[in-house]
Amino acid sequence: MSDLLVEVKKLEPRAIFGANGKVENGVQLHPDKVSMIYSLGNKIGISNRLNNKQEFLSGHTHAVSCLTISKSGQYLASGQRNHMGFPAYVIMWDFATRKQLTRHDLHKVLVQSIAFTADEKCLVSVGGKDDGTVIVLDTDARTPICQTPAARSISGNALTVCSLHNSPSHFIVAGDRHLRMWSIQREQKKLHVHDMHVGKVQRIYTGMQVDENDQYLYLGTMTGDIVKVSLKCCDPVNVTTIGNTASMLGAFGKHNPRKPYGKDCERYVNGVRHLCIVKKGLILVGAGDGTLELVEERKDVTLEMMKNYPCPTWPIFRTLKRTNVHAAVTSLVRSNTTSDDFIVSTDQNEIWLLNIVKFSCRLLKTCHRKPVNQIVFPKNLSTVFASAGYQSIRIWSIGRLQEILRIMVYNFKCVSLQFTNDGSSIVSAWNDGVIRAFTPITGRLIYAIPNAHNKGCSALRTSSTGRLLVTGGVEGQVRVWKIEPYRQSLIGVLKDHSGPISSLDFNHLDTEVISACVDGSCVIWDVNRMTRKFVVTSNTQFMCARYFPTGVQLLACGSDGRISYWMVYNGSLIRELHGTKKNSINFLDINATGDYFLTVSSDQTVKMWDYNRGITVCAGYEHSSPVLSCAFSPNGRLFVTGSVDGAIIIWDVPEEFWGKPNPPQTLAQETVGKPEAQPVPATPKSAKQENIDNLLKSSAKDNVCCVECPPVNMKKQPDINCDYIPDIKKC
């Protein structure tokens, strides 16, 4: 009874690698120039740029869709998206206390864009295509003032909103073929609107910015040009002064002096997503193909000279400097009013720091843009870890809290990986059916086994010596490979499963392998005789199975949310725990001492369990999407988890749950040291010796080494004529 009353401690994250770069204007900089604000799933992250400290605001029920910060930095506002037919929240926060001030759910499905007025007395939010309204919130009274349709019935949806700098009651809404200026009447609780004159030039407007004197408005378009609008004197009642209208001056592109007149205008590929006014006549442009350009308005031509130009886009801008971040730009924020640094985010979940003097980019934050399939640590090394995801294998430093190495294999997904015990290579399995091994420092390809599984690989595990490699495929086969310096040969095919293999694990003696499958069975294989020993079945889809460190028991989890203990020598069920009520447990890992184990599930929770008592001792709730992978560090003092949205979280384990080694070790042995030397096959003489232990010494502190893997010749067939294929019926 006392076990049931044990208090569950809340796990605190040490760091989170993640930022949702797909959110337009999803990265903001506080006026103090120290705090960087970004969206991460249904949470808002606040990162200190000086000491890399992180905080997170929780309040949204689904993914954050837009962010904004007030001019003074006192208020922070955010909107979200929701399921079809459900309302979407708009939340206003007090930045100093990190608390909610007010919220409303008047928008349907999606909040498209959000902005504060110049005097911070009103908050303007624009709904998505299922809502189509503009809502103004009074920040003093904390109540909505009015709600009005954002666009006319003959034009498209509203996409973005921004306020003027010097007129506290005016804001501009732009979108698909419409551009409108609004005036807020707080006393009458209504809005006045004025349609800007654009003539026959119809565009889909994306990013926009007003100059500091409120004279001109610059808008990026999906056509790839920049529209310049002249803003006349604003009037609080009639929006603009009587007799004057806000009208477009023209759509401008880049001038190419190498081409003849009429063909010398170029536009940006995939549209102009965001732009920022550096100073008068100087604009920083972010395009959909990742291009960042610093352009200035030409002084040798005038707008009157372009009236007879044959193209509706006029070559007014001249390119001064150019670079590329290789992904669509989603946010472009200046570090401060006098700085030459800009913060750029992309839809690949990367945040860059751009210096416009040198025009060089430095990566500040990054994470996987798709699910993190597996996380692994090297043997006896807790300072680095590796993660597997779409198109890449990434190695991270825990001390520096940054990515060190990225190995790219384009258009394919890494489903499983593992460090060899000597730390000389990273072995990975990919969904194209190829097994690839890389060096841990330079990311060079050591060897590749093409066509290892005809429907793609799904799991992988190496023995402690590194001579034996076991892989699982989508077709349900378990294959055993012999790894030699110049040859990788197939020595056995184990057939018993009827579905994709979800996980593999060696016992501590390398004599047995446990394979978990989604068909509801776990099979214990004897890898010496290539035969099946026992089969464990249950009414679930097994997601993961792991041996206890001594190899006498195994732990399994599945889609029914239960955790089961099994005996290895006879395959009998010992105990069954309820991990979650309605969700699947996707992965588990046991620490080196065997005292505690981790489970991660689709309900976005991370739980740490006492192995012997079978109770939850710690829990973490910082993930904003289903958690897919986890791994204990070799010293047991921290662990890492990865989720569907690409975020990776490093958690600190409370000291009382570090576990007691058996037999007890000295302090020197407990400290993380070099990996133990293991008998491994000799590497080719032409290959340079590399070890994961030297990775931190050889890597730059403020840079990421990106390596592209060369293509593999898929016509080359592996040696599939193995010596022995067992007949399961005779087992």
C-alpha positions in Angstrom: 0.0 0.0 0.0 2.9 2.3 0.7 4.1 1.9 -2.9 0.9 3.2 -4.3 1.3 6.4 -2.2 4.8 7.2 -3.5 5.0 10.8 -4.7 5.8 11.1 -8.5 8.5 13.7 -9.0 8.4 16.1 -11.9 11.3 15.8 -14.3 13.0 19.0 -15.3 14.5 19.4 -18.7 18.1 20.6 -19.0 17.8 21.7 -22.6 15.4 21.4 -25.6 16.7 21.2 -29.2 13.7 22.3 -31.2 11.9 25.2 -32.9 8.9 25.0 -35.2 10.3 26.9 -38.2 7.2 26.3 -40.3 5.3 29.0 -38.4 5.3 32.4 -40.2 6.9 35.0 -38.0 7.4 32.2 -35.4 10.7 33.7 -34.1 10.6 37.0 -32.3 13.3 39.0 -30.4 12.4 40.8 -27.2 13.3 44.5 -27.1 15.9 43.6 -24.4 17.8 41.9 -27.3 18.6 39.0 -25.0 15.5 36.9 -25.1 14.6 35.0 -28.3 11.0 33.8 -28.5 10.0 30.9 -30.7 7.2 28.3 -31.1 7.7 24.7 -30.3 4.6 22.5 -30.8 1.9 23.8 -28.4 4.5 25.6 -26.3 6.4 28.9 -26.6 10.1 28.8 -25.9 12.1 31.7 -24.5 15.8 31.3 -24.9 18.5 33.5 -23.3 21.0 34.3 -26.0 23.8 35.0 -23.5 23.7 31.9 -21.3 21.5 29.6 -23.5 19.0 29.2 -20.7 15.5 28.1 -21.8 12.0 28.6 -20.5 8.7 27.4 -21.8 5.1 28.8 -21.7 2.3 26.3 -21.7 -1.3 27.1 -22.3 -2.3 26.2 -25.8 -4.1 22.9 -26.5 -2.7 22.5 -30.0 0.2 23.7 -32.1 1.1 27.4 -32.0 0.4 29.1 -35.3 1.6 32.7 -34.8 3.5 34.9 -32.4 4.1 38.6 -31.7 5.7 40.8 -29.1 4.6 44.3 -28.2 6.8 47.3 -28.9 7.9 47.8 -25.3 8.2 44.1 -24.6 5.6 44.1 -21.9 3.1 41.8 -23.6 3.5 38.6 -25.6 0.6 37.2 -27.7 0.2 33.9 -29.5 -2.5 32.1 -31.5 -3.0 28.4 -32.3 -4.6 26.0 -34.8 -7.2 23.4 -33.8 -9.1 20.5 -35.3 -11.8 21.3 -37.9 -14.9 22.6 -36.3 -13.2 23.6 -33.0 -12.3 27.1 -31.8 -8.7 28.3 -31.7 -7.3 30.3 -28.8 -5.6 33.7 -28.8 -3.6 34.1 -25.5 -2.0 37.3 -24.2 0.9 36.8 -21.8 2.7 39.1 -19.4 6.4 38.6 -20.4 7.9 39.6 -17.1 5.9 37.2 -14.9 5.5 34.5 -17.7 1.7 34.3 -16.9 -1.4 34.4 -18.9 -3.4 37.7 -18.8 -6.4 36.8 -21.0 -7.5 34.5 -23.7 -10.4 34.2 -26.1 -11.6 31.5 -28.5 -13.6 33.5 -31.0 -11.6 32.3 -34.0 -12.5 29.1 -35.7 -9.9 26.4 -36.5 -6.9 28.7 -37.0 -5.4 32.0 -36.0 -3.5 33.1 -39.1 -1.6 36.2 -37.9 -1.5 38.5 -34.9 -0.1 41.9 -34.0 -0.1 44.7 -31.4 -0.9 48.3 -32.3 1.7 51.0 -31.8 0.4 52.1 -28.4 -0.1 48.5 -27.2 -3.7 49.2 -26.3 -5.2 46.8 -28.8 -4.3 43.3 -30.1 -5.4 42.5 -33.6 -5.8 38.8 -34.7 -6.8 37.5 -38.2 -8.4 34.1 -38.6 -7.7 31.5 -41.2 -9.7 30.5 -44.3 -12.3 28.7 -42.2 -12.8 31.9 -40.1 -12.0 34.9 -42.2 -12.5 37.6 -39.5 -10.5 40.3 -37.8 -10.8 40.5 -34.0 -9.6 43.5 -32.0 -8.8 42.8 -28.3 -8.6 45.7 -25.7 -5.4 45.0 -23.7 -6.5 47.2 -20.8 -10.0 45.9 -20.4 -8.9 42.4 -21.5 -12.0 42.0 -23.6 -12.6 41.8 -27.4 -13.9 45.1 -28.9 -15.3 44.0 -32.3 -15.2 41.2 -34.9 -15.4 42.0 -38.6 -14.9 40.0 -41.9 -11.3 40.5 -43.0 -11.6 40.4 -46.8 -14.2 41.2 -49.4 -16.2 38.4 -50.9 -14.5 38.9 -54.3 -10.9 38.5 -52.9 -9.0 35.8 -51.2 -8.1 35.0 -47.6 -6.2 37.3 -45.2 -2.7 36.0 -44.5 -0.8 38.6 -42.5 -1.3 41.7 -40.4 1.0 44.5 -39.2 0.5 47.8 -37.5 1.9 51.3 -38.2 4.7 52.8 -36.1 3.4 56.2 -35.4 -0.4 55.8 -35.7 -1.7 53.9 -32.8 -5.2 53.2 -34.3 -4.2 51.9 -37.7 -3.2 48.5 -39.0 -2.9 46.8 -42.4 -4.1 43.4 -43.5 -2.8 41.7 -46.6 -3.4 38.3 -48.2 -4.6 36.7 -51.3 -5.4 39.4 -53.8 -6.4 42.0 -51.2 -4.7 44.8 -49.4 -6.6 46.8 -46.8 -5.9 49.5 -44.2 -8.0 49.6 -41.0 -8.7 52.2 -38.3 -9.8 51.2 -34.8 -12.6 53.2 -33.1 -12.3 52.1 -29.5 -15.1 54.3 -28.1 -17.6 53.2 -30.8 -16.2 49.6 -30.8 -16.0 49.3 -34.5 -13.6 49.3 -37.4 -13.3 51.5 -40.5 -11.6 50.1 -43.6 -10.0 51.4 -46.8 -9.0 49.3 -49.8 -5.6 50.3 -51.2 -5.5 51.0 -54.9 -3.4 48.4 -56.7 -4.9 48.6 -60.2 -4.6 45.5 -62.3 -1.7 44.1 -60.4 -3.0 41.2 -58.4 -0.7 39.4 -56.0 -0.7 37.0 -53.1 1.0 39.1 -50.4 3.2 37.4 -47.7 5.6 39.4 -45.6 5.3 43.1 -45.2 6.9 46.0 -43.4 6.3 49.7 -43.0 9.2 52.2 -42.9 9.8 54.1 -39.7 8.0 57.3 -40.9 4.9 55.4 -42.1 5.3 56.8 -45.6 5.9 53.6 -47.6 4.8 50.0 -47.3 6.9 47.1 -48.8 5.2 43.8 -49.4 6.7 40.5 -50.5 4.6 38.4 -53.0 4.5 34.8 -54.1 5.1 36.1 -57.6 8.7 36.8 -56.6 8.6 40.6 -56.7 8.2 43.4 -54.1 5.2 45.8 -54.1 5.8 49.3 -52.8 2.7 51.2 -51.6 2.6 54.9 -50.7 0.7 55.5 -47.5 -0.9 58.9 -47.3 -1.6 60.8 -44.1 -3.8 58.6 -41.8 -7.0 59.9 -40.4 -8.6 58.2 -37.3 -12.1 58.5 -38.7 -11.9 58.1 -42.4 -8.7 55.9 -42.3 -7.0 58.3 -44.8 -7.4 62.0 -45.3 -10.3 63.1 -47.6 -9.1 63.3 -51.2 -6.1 61.1 -50.6 -5.7 57.3 -51.1 -3.1 54.8 -50.3 -2.0 53.5 -53.7 0.6 51.1 -55.2 3.7 52.7 -56.8 4.7 49.5 -58.6 5.9 45.9 -58.4 9.7 45.8 -58.3 12.2 43.1 -59.2 16.0 42.7 -59.5 17.9 44.4 -62.3 20.2 42.2 -64.3 22.6 44.5 -66.3 23.8 41.6 -68.5 20.4 41.3 -70.2 18.8 43.7 -72.7 16.1 46.2 -72.0 12.7 44.4 -71.4 14.4 41.2 -70.2 16.6 42.6 -67.5 14.1 42.1 -64.6 14.5 39.0 -62.4 12.1 37.8 -59.7 12.8 35.6 -56.7 12.3 31.9 -56.9 9.3 30.6 -54.8 8.3 34.1 -53.9 9.5 36.8 -51.4 8.5 35.4 -48.1 9.8 38.1 -45.7 11.7 41.4 -46.0 13.2 43.8 -43.5 14.0 47.5 -44.1 17.6 48.0 -43.0 17.6 51.8 -43.8 16.1 54.1 -46.3 16.5 52.5 -49.8 18.1 49.4 -48.4 16.1 46.2 -47.9 17.0 42.6 -46.8 14.9 40.1 -48.7 14.2 36.4 -47.7 12.9 34.2 -50.5 11.2 30.8 -50.7 14.3 29.0 -52.0 16.4 30.2 -49.1 18.0 33.2 -50.8 18.9 36.1 -48.6 19.8 39.3 -50.5 20.6 42.8 -49.6 19.1 45.1 -52.2 19.0 48.8 -52.8 16.7 51.0 -55.0 18.5 52.1 -58.1 19.2 55.8 -58.4 19.9 55.9 -62.1 16.2 55.3 -63.0 12.9 56.8 -61.9 9.4 55.4 -61.8 8.4 57.7 -64.6 11.0 56.0 -66.8 9.5 52.6 -66.2 5.9 53.4 -67.3 6.5 52.0 -70.8 8.4 48.9 -69.5 6.9 45.8 -71.2 6.7 43.7 -68.0 4.5 44.6 -65.0 7.4 44.0 -62.7 10.0 46.8 -63.0 13.8 46.3 -62.4 14.2 48.8 -59.6 16.4 46.9 -57.1 20.1 46.3 -57.4 21.6 43.3 -55.6 24.5 44.2 -53.2 25.2 41.0 -51.3 23.8 37.5 -51.4 23.8 34.2 -49.5 21.6 31.1 -49.1 20.2 29.1 -46.2 18.8 26.4 -48.5 15.2 26.5 -47.1 12.2 28.8 -47.3 12.6 31.8 -45.0 9.7 32.0 -42.5 11.0 34.7 -40.1 13.3 37.7 -40.5 14.0 39.8 -37.4 16.6 42.5 -36.7 18.7 42.0 -33.6 18.3 45.7 -32.6 17.9 49.0 -34.3 21.6 49.7 -34.7 22.9 46.2 -35.1 24.0 44.5 -38.3 22.8 41.1 -37.1 19.5 39.5 -38.2 17.8 36.4 -37.0 16.5 34.2 -39.8 14.4 31.0 -39.4 13.5 28.5 -42.1 10.9 25.8 -42.6 13.6 23.2 -42.0 13.5 24.1 -38.3 16.7 26.0 -38.3 17.4 29.5 -36.8 20.4 31.4 -38.3 22.3 34.5 -37.3 23.0 36.7 -40.3 25.6 39.5 -40.3 24.9 41.9 -43.2 28.4 43.4 -43.1 30.2 40.1 -43.8 27.0 38.6 -45.0 27.8 35.3 -43.3 25.4 33.0 -41.5 25.9 31.1 -38.3 23.5 28.4 -37.1 21.9 29.2 -33.7 19.3 26.5 -33.3 18.3 23.4 -35.2 16.4 20.1 -34.8 14.9 17.4 -36.9 12.0 18.6 -39.0 10.4 15.1 -38.9 10.1 12.4 -36.2 13.1 11.4 -34.2 13.1 7.6 -34.7 15.9 6.6 -32.3 18.4 8.1 -29.9 21.7 6.3 -28.8 24.7 7.0 -26.7 28.2 5.6 -27.2 29.4 3.0 -24.8 30.7 4.7 -21.5 30.5 8.2 -23.0 27.8 10.5 -21.8 28.9 13.8 -23.3 27.5 13.2 -26.8 24.6 11.3 -28.4 23.2 10.6 -31.8 19.7 10.8 -33.2 18.1 9.3 -36.3 15.6 11.1 -38.4 14.5 11.9 -41.9 17.4 12.3 -44.3 20.0 12.7 -41.5 22.0 11.3 -38.6 22.9 14.0 -36.1 25.4 14.0 -33.3 24.8 16.4 -30.4 27.0 17.7 -27.6 25.4 17.8 -24.2 28.0 20.2 -22.8 27.8 22.7 -25.6 24.1 22.1 -26.2 24.6 22.2 -29.9 24.7 19.9 -33.0 28.2 18.8 -33.9 27.9 16.5 -36.9 25.2 16.0 -39.5 25.3 13.1 -42.0 22.9 13.6 -44.9 21.3 10.9 -47.0 18.7 12.7 -49.1 15.1 11.5 -49.6 15.5 8.5 -47.2 14.7 8.0 -43.5 17.1 6.6 -40.9 15.0 4.2 -38.8 17.7 2.8 -36.4 21.3 3.4 -35.5 24.0 2.3 -33.0 27.6 3.1 -32.1 30.0 0.2 -32.1 31.4 -0.5 -28.6 34.9 0.7 -29.6 33.4 4.0 -30.9 35.0 3.7 -34.3 31.8 3.7 -36.4 28.1 4.5 -36.5 26.0 1.7 -38.0 22.6 2.8 -39.3 19.6 1.2 -41.0 17.5 3.1 -43.7 14.1 2.7 -45.2 15.6 2.1 -48.6 16.9 -1.2 -47.5 20.6 -0.2 -47.1 22.8 -0.6 -44.1 25.3 2.2 -43.8 28.3 2.6 -41.5 30.0 6.0 -41.0 33.0 7.4 -39.2 32.0 9.3 -36.0 34.2 12.4 -36.6 34.2 13.2 -40.3 31.0 11.3 -41.2 32.7 9.4 -44.0 31.0 6.3 -45.4 32.9 3.2 -44.3 30.8 0.5 -45.9 27.2 0.0 -47.2 25.2 -3.1 -47.6 22.7 -2.6 -50.4 19.4 -4.5 -50.6 19.8 -5.8 -47.0 16.0 -6.0 -46.8 13.8 -5.9 -49.9 11.1 -3.7 -48.3 13.3 -1.5 -46.2 15.0 -1.9 -42.9 13.2 -1.3 -39.6 15.6 -2.2 -36.8 19.3 -2.8 -36.2 21.6 -4.0 -33.4 25.4 -4.8 -33.2 27.2 -7.2 -30.9 29.7 -6.0 -28.3 32.6 -7.2 -30.5 31.3 -5.4 -33.6 31.8 -8.6 -35.7 28.1 -9.4 -35.7 25.2 -7.3 -37.0 21.5 -8.2 -36.7 18.9 -6.3 -38.8 15.1 -6.4 -39.0 13.1 -5.6 -42.0 9.6 -4.5 -42.9 8.9 -7.9 -44.5 9.4 -9.5 -41.1 12.8 -11.2 -41.5 15.7 -11.0 -39.1 19.0 -11.3 -40.8 22.4 -11.8 -39.3 25.5 -10.3 -40.9 29.2 -11.0 -40.4 31.2 -7.7 -40.5 34.8 -8.0 -41.7 37.3 -5.2 -42.7 36.7 -5.6 -46.4 33.6 -7.7 -46.6 30.1 -7.8 -45.1 28.4 -11.2 -45.6 25.0 -12.7 -44.7 25.3 -15.7 -42.5 21.6 -16.4 -41.5 18.0 -15.5 -42.2 15.6 -16.0 -39.4 11.9 -16.2 -40.4 9.1 -16.3 -38.0 7.4 -12.9 -37.9 4.7 -11.8 -40.2 5.0 -8.0 -39.8 7.6 -5.2 -39.5 10.3 -5.7 -36.9 10.1 -2.9 -34.4 13.2 -3.5 -32.2 16.2 -5.8 -31.7 18.4 -6.4 -28.7 21.4 -8.5 -27.8 21.8 -10.1 -24.4 25.0 -9.3 -22.4 26.8 -12.4 -23.7 25.9 -11.8 -27.4 24.5 -15.3 -27.6 20.8 -14.4 -27.9 18.8 -11.7 -29.7 15.2 -10.6 -28.9 13.1 -9.3 -31.8 9.9 -7.5 -31.2 7.3 -7.3 -34.0 4.0 -5.5 -34.5 2.3 -8.8 -35.2 2.1 -9.4 -31.4 5.1 -11.6 -30.9 8.6 -11.4 -29.5 11.0 -14.1 -30.5 14.2 -15.1 -28.7 16.8 -16.3 -31.2 20.0 -18.3 -30.6 22.5 -16.5 -32.9 25.1 -19.3 -32.5 22.9 -22.1 -33.8 20.6 -19.8 -35.8 17.5 -21.2 -34.2 14.5 -20.0 -32.3 14.4 -20.6 -28.6 11.1 -19.1 -27.3 8.2 -17.1 -28.6 6.3 -14.6 -26.5 2.9 -13.6 -27.7 0.4 -11.0 -26.5 -2.8 -9.3 -27.7 -0.9 -6.1 -28.7 1.6 -4.7 -31.2 5.0 -4.9 -29.6 6.9 -1.6 -30.0 10.1 -2.4 -28.1 11.7 -5.2 -26.1 14.9 -4.9 -24.0 17.0 -7.4 -22.1 17.6 -6.7 -18.4 21.4 -6.0 -17.9 22.0 -9.5 -16.5 20.0 -11.1 -19.3 17.7 -13.2 -17.1 14.5 -11.1 -17.8 13.2 -9.0 -20.6 10.9 -6.0 -20.7 8.4 -5.3 -23.5 5.9 -2.6 -24.3 3.2 -2.2 -26.9 0.3 -0.4 -28.4 -2.1 -1.4 -25.5 -0.2 0.9 -23.1 1.1 -2.1 -21.0 4.6 -3.0 -19.8 5.3 -6.7 -19.4 8.1 -8.6 -17.6 9.1 -11.9 -19.1 11.5 -14.7 -18.0 14.1 -15.5 -20.6 14.7 -19.2 -19.8 11.1 -20.3 -20.3 9.2 -17.3 -21.8 6.7 -17.0 -19.0 5.0 -13.7 -18.0 6.1 -12.4 -14.6 4.3 -9.1 -14.2 2.2 -6.6 -16.2 2.0 -2.9 -15.6 -0.4 -0.3 -17.0 1.8 2.5 -18.4 -1.0 4.5 -20.0 -4.7 4.2 -20.2 -5.5 4.9 -23.9 -2.2 5.5 -25.7 0.6 3.4 -27.0 4.0 3.1 -25.3 6.4 3.6 -28.2 9.8 2.9 -26.6 11.6 1.9 -23.4 15.1 1.9 -22.1 16.8 0.4 -19.0 19.6 2.1 -17.2 23.0 0.4 -16.8 22.3 -0.7 -13.2 18.9 -2.2 -13.9 17.2 -0.2 -11.1 15.1 2.1 -13.3 13.7 2.2 -16.8 12.1 4.8 -19.0 8.9 4.7 -21.1 7.7 7.2 -23.7 4.2 7.2 -25.1 1.8 8.9 -27.5 0.2 10.9 -24.7 3.3 13.2 -24.8 4.5 12.0 -21.4 7.9 10.6 -20.2 7.9 8.3 -17.2 10.7 6.8 -15.1 9.8 3.6 -13.3 11.3 1.6 -10.4 12.1 -1.8 -12.0 11.6 -3.9 -8.8 8.6 -2.2 -7.4 6.9 -1.5 -10.7 5.8 2.1 -9.8 6.4 5.5 -11.5 8.9 7.6 -9.6 9.3 10.5 -12.1 7.4 12.0 -14.9 8.0 14.7 -17.5 5.4 16.7 -19.5 7.4 19.1 -21.7 6.9 17.4 -25.0 4.2 18.8 -27.3 3.7 15.8 -29.6 3.9 12.0 -29.3 7.3 10.8 -28.0 8.9 8.1 -30.1 12.4 7.4 -28.6 14.5 7.6 -25.5 17.9 6.6 -24.2 19.6 6.6 -20.8 23.2 8.0 -20.6 25.8 5.4 -19.6 26.4 7.1 -16.3 22.6 7.2 -15.6 22.5 10.8 -14.6 20.5 12.1 -17.6 18.5 10.8 -20.5 17.3 12.1 -23.8 13.9 11.8 -25.6 12.8 12.6 -29.1 9.3 13.3 -30.4 7.2 13.4 -33.6 7.7 17.1 -34.2 11.5 16.7 -34.3 12.2 18.1 -30.8 14.9 16.5 -28.6 14.8 17.1 -24.8 17.7 16.4 -22.4 16.4 15.5 -18.9 18.2 15.5 -15.6 17.7 12.4 -13.4 17.3 13.2 -9.7 20.3 12.1 -7.7 18.4 9.5 -5.7 17.4 7.7 -8.9 20.9 7.4 -10.4 21.0 3.7 -9.4 23.5 1.7 -7.4 26.0 -0.4 -9.4 26.4 -4.0 -8.5 29.2 -4.7 -7.6 29.9 -1.1 -6.3 32.3 0.9 -8.4 34.9 3.5 -7.4 34.4 7.2 -8.1 36.9 7.0 -10.9 34.9 4.2 -12.6 31.6 6.1 -12.2 33.0 9.2 -14.0 32.5 9.1 -17.7 35.7 8.0 -19.4 36.9 6.6 -22.6 35.0 3.6 -24.1 36.4 0.2 -23.2 38.6 -1.4 -25.7 36.8 -4.2 -27.5 38.2 -6.8 -29.9 37.0 -5.5 -33.2 37.9 -6.2 -36.8 40.9 -4.3 -38.1 40.0 -1.3 -40.3 41.5 -1.0 -43.8 44.9 0.5 -44.0 43.7 3.3 -46.3 41.1 4.4 -43.7 42.0 7.0 -41.1 41.5 5.8 -37.5 38.7 7.7 -35.8 37.0 7.4 -32.4 34.0 9.0 -31.0 36.0 9.9 -27.9 37.9 12.5 -29.9 34.8 14.2 -31.5 34.6 17.1 -29.1 38.3 18.0 -29.5 38.2 18.0 -33.2 34.9 19.9 -33.8 34.4 23.6 -33.9 32.4 25.2 -31.0 30.2 27.4 -33.2 29.8 25.4 -36.4 28.1 22.2 -37.6 30.0 19.8 -39.9 27.5 18.7 -42.6 28.5 15.6 -44.7 26.6 14.3 -47.7 26.7 10.5 -48.1 27.6 9.3 -51.6 25.0 7.3 -53.5 25.0 3.5 -53.1 25.1 1.2 -56.1 21.8 -0.7 -55.6 22.6 -3.1 -58.4 25.3 -4.6 -56.3 23.8 -7.6 -54.6 25.0 -8.8 -51.2 26.2 -12.3 -50.5 22.8 -13.8 -49.8 23.9 -17.4 -50.2 24.3 -17.9 -46.5 25.6 -21.2 -45.1 22.5 -22.0 -43.1 18.8 -21.0 -43.1 17.0 -22.8 -40.2 13.7 -24.5 -40.5 11.5 -23.1 -37.7 9.3 -26.1 -37.7 12.1 -28.3 -36.3 12.9 -26.0 -33.4 
